[in-house]
């Protein structure tokens, strides 16, 4: 069976609601999984251990509740536990099942801590119980009980009396006991067959009732132990030891029921604490010592003593308690207490130091060929030790040393760091990464790290708050406050020779900010702007408007030339830059700007490689979407603006991207954010104080029914494609899934698009009658045109754009079509006609026209179909919703009911949150769905037929 099939098998029950069914013998209790919504239970493969059964559950019936039968899957506890543990973090799990998963984890942790007590059932049979429980265990149990939904305890208590449900806390307590009674009974248990408390078969022990009662009395009492170290055997003043031992560990006993009760084991065994602890305390303490010995073997010597009160320690054992032994004991609930008169605040921090005489200016810092020193700095009470003091510490061979007239407890790991203080040399870019993240990787471990000297000063400059810059005198524009802060940031980054990515939302004025930066830098070398062909005219108009008199040259077309170039701007396209990279690289540039920089998000593309060959002291990337699909795109942008900042792509993927995208490391996203934040300025229209003068934007999803033709085509394609997908594997299966999703989206748009009917009827209502979306578009545009308004209509398919344009032309609606093949001069004429109101409707292909255009006449934006990345849709909307817009903007999204578009709309809402965290996965994530999940995603729902 494939891994995917196994995963699907294990996920089936957790989508149902779980409920625990206790039994007279705790280990015979079972978990049942049922469907509260009444759906039929899924079919299970042969060999599945689950049994089909019928529960009597309590269901709401109007204003009352009644008993009702419900089919269920029943599993023994040992088979149910792995499912429940996985359900704890499964987003598809039923809330009741996820809650029982939390209880299962708690039960397993209690067992791992040895919290098991033997006892008898009311019928006199052997049974393990979970206990003793400390206050934290009880609090956790009550918290899980409070969160348990009604479906998780909906099986009524037996009896003919009033209808009663089990109390969640009592049911959970029975579950903990059932897990405790199940886990010790394995074939590995010694002498299991026929032995009580080891064999799964019930053993009746009528003669053990008094003993069981005594054990039960301690169920919610119990004790734990700790170790108090006495190092008086050390002669701290002559460097020797008065005895063969280095000290002693004194056993202390703590009450679980009352943490304030503490006594030495010697007092407990002498009977001096019986009144406070009870008669069972000695037995419980001896058991606690035995459990602790499994964690740290030297404690086993206590078991050989008549009274387990004091353990003599060797010097090696004292050192061991300073390291991993104390950590392991603490994890087992055994604290280690050191003498109060010893100093414990010796620490080590990884420090990066520039070479003596390094400049604090960023340019000098990064131009320097000197490597930076990287090593450990030890400190006592936060005060750094001198080199001589660290040398003395490195020579220490005992866990207690004399430093600054104080006796200091020394972790052996700190001694090792003192002996190996120098960790190597770092180049400036790696050192800056350490300074910004505050961490470094040493021997595979991430440790705190701090910069010193000039590097610390540079870090402070990069992370300090920005004050608005003074605009250049030659700029013919009034910059808003956030634009002035953006200008100050760009001036700082380019002045330091670091570069940066201005990732403001579309329409916030990135172009005018860069024009102001060019004027502020006042270089004799020209600024090169690389942008999509559709933006050449916009850049030329904006420069002429905001910086009149500054020379502008287009390096594009057959007659392009760089002859007699002096200052100003040179504008070129990504295609021209790629083919003429050698010519551009030979020209000195004061700054290179990559507009719509997502065009070079693939670092292995010929365009990205060509851009990297053009030398310049300052690089600025402009984009509204620094990440569209994965974090490698962010790496590509920042590795161009600041080469080497994020390291090689392979190590960036391993250290940062994979951990962030999978959620494996909760701190990974914050570490990456600290590293990239100084080099990427991101502002959104929704940020407070950015553009309060923009009019409101209203977004509306319009559900649209399928026509009969669309529904028939849709179901036929799903049926045929799923047959092929279910028998395919690997890359072939992923290709089939993508093909299916594309076909369904085309059918949802219009049957003629899917059937490739290039000459479909475009007159009257005939074309619209075949598509619910086209019918609704007619209604929307009729209203817009009646109000003398203008609208943008976006679609991701050029074929659909042509069908819409032909249809509107047939209805005598003035319309233009702009797509990737539209020549640059014609694009500019279309924009001018639309902005002038001559053409009230502009149909655009999403990818070709979703960036760089200023179409503020539009009060309506229609998304005829959905793109897989919400950021791309928002960019398209921002053609109208941008600076200069004076009217409210209404965004209309057309979504066919009951189809994959319906389900994908919910996924896009979640994906927008990921995009805000600089994440995204696009269509590729859907190719990893199981066959069952994919069928559920694409199947046409009954109500839509």
WOCORDA-V705443 format. One record per run of one state. SS is the DSSP state (~ for helix, > for strand, _ for the rest). FROM is the first residue (numbers start at 0). TO is the last residue. If there is no record, write none. Layout:
# WOCORDA-V705443
ss=[SS | SS]
from=[FROM | FROM]
to=[TO | TO]
This chain:
# WOCORDA-V705443
ss=[_ | ~ | _ | > | _ | ~ | _ | > | _ | > | _ | > | ~ | _ | ~ | _ | > | _ | > | _ | ~ | _ | ~ | _ | > | _ | > | _ | ~ | _ | > | _ | ~ | _ | > | _ | > | _ | > | _ | > | _ | > | ~ | _ | ~ | _ | ~ | _ | ~ | _ | > | _ | ~ | _ | ~ | _ | > | _ | > | _ | > | _ | ~ | _ | > | _ | > | _ | ~ | _ | > | _ | > | _ | ~ | _ | > | _ | ~ | _ | > | _ | > | _ | ~ | _ | ~ | _ | > | _ | ~ | _ | > | _ | ~ | _ | > | _ | > | ~ | _ | ~ | _ | > | _ | ~ | _ | ~ | _ | > | _ | ~ | _ | ~ | _ | ~ | > | _ | > | _ | ~ | _ | ~ | _ | ~ | _ | ~ | _ | ~ | _ | > | _ | ~ | _ | > | _ | ~ | _ | > | ~ | _ | > | _ | ~ | _ | > | _ | ~ | _ | ~ | _ | ~ | _ | ~ | _]
from=[0 | 2 | 14 | 16 | 21 | 25 | 28 | 29 | 34 | 50 | 61 | 63 | 76 | 87 | 94 | 112 | 115 | 120 | 124 | 130 | 134 | 147 | 149 | 153 | 154 | 156 | 164 | 165 | 167 | 183 | 203 | 204 | 205 | 217 | 222 | 230 | 233 | 234 | 240 | 241 | 246 | 255 | 261 | 264 | 269 | 273 | 277 | 280 | 295 | 296 | 304 | 309 | 313 | 314 | 322 | 323 | 331 | 335 | 337 | 342 | 343 | 345 | 353 | 361 | 367 | 371 | 380 | 382 | 384 | 386 | 394 | 399 | 403 | 405 | 409 | 411 | 419 | 421 | 426 | 427 | 437 | 438 | 442 | 444 | 452 | 453 | 463 | 480 | 495 | 499 | 502 | 509 | 521 | 526 | 531 | 532 | 546 | 551 | 554 | 568 | 573 | 579 | 580 | 585 | 590 | 594 | 596 | 600 | 605 | 612 | 618 | 622 | 630 | 641 | 648 | 662 | 667 | 679 | 681 | 696 | 704 | 707 | 726 | 729 | 749 | 750 | 754 | 767 | 770 | 771 | 786 | 790 | 795 | 797 | 810 | 814 | 818 | 823 | 836 | 840 | 845 | 849 | 859 | 863 | 869 | 877 | 888 | 896 | 899 | 916 | 921 | 928 | 930 | 938 | 941 | 944]
to=[1 | 13 | 15 | 20 | 24 | 27 | 28 | 33 | 49 | 60 | 62 | 75 | 86 | 93 | 111 | 114 | 119 | 123 | 129 | 133 | 146 | 148 | 152 | 153 | 155 | 163 | 164 | 166 | 182 | 202 | 203 | 204 | 216 | 221 | 229 | 232 | 233 | 239 | 240 | 245 | 254 | 260 | 263 | 268 | 272 | 276 | 279 | 294 | 295 | 303 | 308 | 312 | 313 | 321 | 322 | 330 | 334 | 336 | 341 | 342 | 344 | 352 | 360 | 366 | 370 | 379 | 381 | 383 | 385 | 393 | 398 | 402 | 404 | 408 | 410 | 418 | 420 | 425 | 426 | 436 | 437 | 441 | 443 | 451 | 452 | 462 | 479 | 494 | 498 | 501 | 508 | 520 | 525 | 530 | 531 | 545 | 550 | 553 | 567 | 572 | 578 | 579 | 584 | 589 | 593 | 595 | 599 | 604 | 611 | 617 | 621 | 629 | 640 | 647 | 661 | 666 | 678 | 680 | 695 | 703 | 706 | 725 | 728 | 748 | 749 | 753 | 766 | 769 | 770 | 785 | 789 | 794 | 796 | 809 | 813 | 817 | 822 | 835 | 839 | 844 | 848 | 858 | 862 | 868 | 876 | 887 | 895 | 898 | 915 | 920 | 927 | 929 | 937 | 940 | 943 | 944]
